[in-house]
Amino acid sequence: MPLLSLRELGELKIIDILEQKLGASARMAVGYGDDISAITLGGNRVAVLKTDMLVGSTDVPPGMTMRQAARKAVVANVSDLAAKGVRPLAGIVALGLPSRLNKTDIEEIGTGLRSASREYGFDLIGGDTNESRDLTISVALFAIADRRRLVLRSGACDGDLVAVTGGFGATAAGLKELIEHGKRADQLSPSLYRAVFVPRAQLDVGLRLAASRTLTSSIDSSDGLAWSLHELTKASRIGIRINEVPTSREVEQFATRYSDRAEDLALYGGEEYHLVVTVKPERIRSAERAARGRLRTIGVVTRRFRGVRLKWGERDIRIPMKGWEHFKSK
């Protein structure tokens, strides 16, 4: 039997293989497959850990500076903690640095890391460096939390409302402008530029929503809206019917200009650090107040089917589980 390549396996299967080999620990407070990892410290206190890496060839678009790339590496990690309602306490960074980089590049990386950690209120306290063929910025964050307050992916129930913390598709539109249509970074509109080069984790919103005790489940959306919705359905063993795809006017204008579909950009684009959450219907007003106007209801949880569907007139359209998957996506 021929050996499967990593491209044939894909990221999800690779993770599955590694999880089987690692096995589970009795001290794990959060199982594999959520946004963060956690281990019990005693009582209800847990140590929360998160790591995510940025790789130059797959995560740094044309025109992105070293400072912006370093900041983005931090944002990706913070966003996952935001989805659980956890504030990072400290972090470390491992850098893989190609020898072609120079002193200014390293200064820019350091500045980007420092500015991001200050933006989200934690300290970066060390790490490691090594020579590599491609730029790699691997950030690991640490926090301490109350296990009972963690908002996992697995709590959604029949009848819960599905909501998001913003519109989708701007990052996909901006990347298409850069890669497919040959635009320079300074030629992008301000909103598309911000989405691609200066993304923001929704940490303040995530913390307030968690403190309001209104959420039943939550996930970071960086792998794409459709992908994130499917991950919630798998973890909670339910289905989701959305009645709208949350786009912005600029994404719709971009889609019209290039004969694209705004819905596809929003559903499958990825690299947008919004939160996708479920809320008990009777608590939605409290959740909206906690989010301070940054929560948009787009659908409902149901037991009638599994997976994700979009209500389109009188029909339900199945939304495939597509999004960014390393080794398979291009």
N, C-alpha and C positions, 0 to 999 in steps of 0.2 A: 504494500500500500504506500503510495507516494506521500512524502511529508508535505503538509500544508504550509505555504508561505505566510508571513505576517499579513500581507495584503489580502490573502484569501481568508485568513482568520478574522481580521478586523479587531478594533480596540475592545469591543465588548467581550468577544470570545477570549482574547488574551487576558483580560481582567478575570474572567470566570476561571480560567486555568490557574492563575496565580492564587486566587482565593481558595480554590480547592487544595492547593499545595500548602498554603499557609495554615488553613484550618481556623476554627473559631476559638476564642479564649473566653473562659467563664467570666472574666472581668470586663468584657466588652459591653459598654452601656448602649452602644448603637451598632447594629449589625452592618455587614458589608452592604454597599449599594445606596447609601444616603450621601448627602452633600459633605458630611464631616465624619470623622472617627472620634470615638470617646471611650474612656476607660474609667471605671469606678475608683474613687479615692476614699470612699467610706461615707456612710449615710446616703444623702442624696447628691453629694458633690461629685462632679465628674471632671476629668481633664479632657478638654476638647482639642483635637489636633486636625490640621488641614494642610495639605501640600498640593501645589499645582506648579507646573513649569511652563515657561515660555520658550519656544524654540524659534530661532530666526527664520528658518526656511518655511515654516508653516504658520507662524503667528505674528510676523512683523511685515506689514504691507509696505508697498513703495512709498517713500516719503516720510516714514516714521523715524523720529530721532531716537538715539540711544536713551535719552532721558524719558521719552514717552514710552518706549518699550519696557524700561524698568518699572515705571509707574503702572503700566498695564499688567505686569506680572503680579504686582501687589493687589491690584483691583480684583483680579480673577479669584484670588484667595479670599479676600475680604467678602466678596459677594456670596460665597458659599456659607460663611459664618453668618452673614446677614439673613440668609434664608432660614437659619435655625434660631435666630433671635439672640445671637451671642456676640459680645464685643471682644475683639482680639486683645490679648494682654501683651504678648511679645512675639517676635519672630526671628528666624534665622534665614540666611540666603546662601545658596550654593551657585557659583558662577562657572560656567564652561565658556572660556574665552578664546576665540580664534587669534592666532598670533598676528594677523593683519591689523588688529585694532591698535589704537594709539592711546597716549596718555589722556587726551581730551575725551575720547570715547569712555574711558574708565571713570573720569570725573563726571561725565554726563550720567552714566549708570548710577553712580553713587548719589548724585543729586536727585535723580528720579526716585530712587528707593527711599531716600530721606524724606522728600516732599510727600510721598504717598503715605508713609507711616505716620507722619505728622497730621496729614489730612484726616486719617481715620483713628488717631488717638492711641497709638501703641508704639513700642520701641522695637527696633531691629538691633539685636545684640550680638551678632556674630555670624559665622558660616564657614564657607570653604571656597577655594578657587582652584581651577585646573585648566589646562589647555585642551581645547576641543576644536573640531573642524567647523562646527556651527555654534553660533551664539546660543547659550542656554542660561536662563535665569530661573532657578528653582527656589520658590519661597515656601517656607513652612511656618505656619502660625500656631500659637498656643493660647488657650483660654481656660478659665475655670468657670463652671456653670452649675446651676441647679438642674439635675436630671429631669425633674418634673416640668421644667419650663421649656425644654427643647421642643421645637416644632419640627417634627419629622415628616417624611413623605408618606407615611403609612396610616394617617388618621382620617382621611377623607371618608365621608359617609353619604349614603343616599339622601338626596335633597339639598346637600350643601351647595352654596354658590361658589363659582369659580371666578377669581379676580386676578388682575395683573396691576403692576405699579407703573405702567407706562405703555406707550405705543411701540410697535415693532416694525422692523424693516429698514430703518435708517442706516444701520451698519452694512447690511447687504447692499443697499443702494450705493452707499459711499464706496464700498470695495469694488463694485461693478464699474463705477465711474473711473476709478484708478486703474483697474486691471484690464477691463474689457474695452473701455472707451478712451483710454490714454490721457485722462485728466491728471494734472499735478495736484498735490495736496492743497496748494494755495488757491486752486480753482474751484474747490468744493464749496458748497454753501455752508454757512456757519453750523447749521444743525447736523449736516452729514459729516462735516469735519470733526465736530465734537464726538459724534457717535463712534467714528473710527479711531481717532487719535487721542481723545481725552475722555474715555468712558468713565462712568461713575458707578460705584457699588452703592446699593440702596441700604446702607447700614443704618442710618437714622430711622428710616421707615421700618426696616425689619425689627429693630429693637423696640420701637413703639408698638408695633403690631403684636409682638410677642408679649410685651408687658400688659397689653389690653386683654389678653387671654381670649381672643376672639377667633383665632385660627385653629383649624383642625389638621391642616397639612400645609407644607410649603416647600418650594424648590427654587434654586437659582436657574435662570433661563439661558445661560451662556451657550448651551449646545443647540439652542433653537426652541421656539415656542412649541411646535408640534412634538418635538422630542421630549420636552419637559412635561407636557401634558400626558404623554404616553407613560413616562416614568412614574408619574403620580398614580395613573390607573393600575400599573403593575404592582406598585408598593401597597396600595390600598385595596387592590382587588375589586375595582369598580370600573365604571365607564364614565366618560365625560362627553356631554353634548355642548358645543359652543354655538352661540347664536350670532356671533360677530367675530371677525378677525380684526384685532386692534391695530390699525395702521394710522399713519399721520397724513396730513394733506400733502406734505412734501414727498413722501413715499409714493402716494398716488399720482402726483405730478410726474415724478421720475418714471413710473411705470407707463404712463401715457406717452411720455416723450420717447421711450425706447421700445414701445410695444411689448412691455413686460407685464407681469401680473403682480399687483401690489400684495395680494393675498399670499402668493408664493414667497415673496421677499420677507413678509412678516412671519410666516409659519416656519420657513426652513432656513432662514439666513444665519442665525446664531450670532455669538459675540455681542449680545446685548444683555447687560447685567441687571435685568429687572427681576422681580420676584413673581412667581406664579403661586397663588395661595387658594385654599378653600376655607369658607366661612359658613357657620351656621346662619340660616336666613334671618333668624331673630336677632343676630349679633352684627349684621352687616352695617347698620348705621354707626355702631360703636367702632367697628373696624375702619370705616371711612373717616370718622373723626380722628382716630389714632394716626391714620395715614396722611391727614391734613390735605385732603383733596387729591392725593396721588394714587387712588385705588379705583380701578375700572372693572365693573362686573361684566364678564363675557360669556358666562354659561352656567351649567348646573351639573352636579354629580348624579349619576343614576346607576341602579343595579340592573337595568333592563338589558344591558349589553356590556361587553368589555371593549376597550379601545377608545378611540376618539372619533367623534362625528361632528360635522358642521351642519346646522339646520339651514337649508337653502330653499326658501319658499316652503313648499309642501314636502320636500325631500330631505333625507339625511344623507350627506356625503361622507364617506369614510375618509379620514385624514390619515395618510400613511405615517409610519414612524420613520421620518427622515430628518436629518440634521447633520451636524458635523461629527464624523467618526474617524479618528485617526487610522491611518493605513488604507482606509477605503475611500474617504472623501478626498476631493482634489480642489 
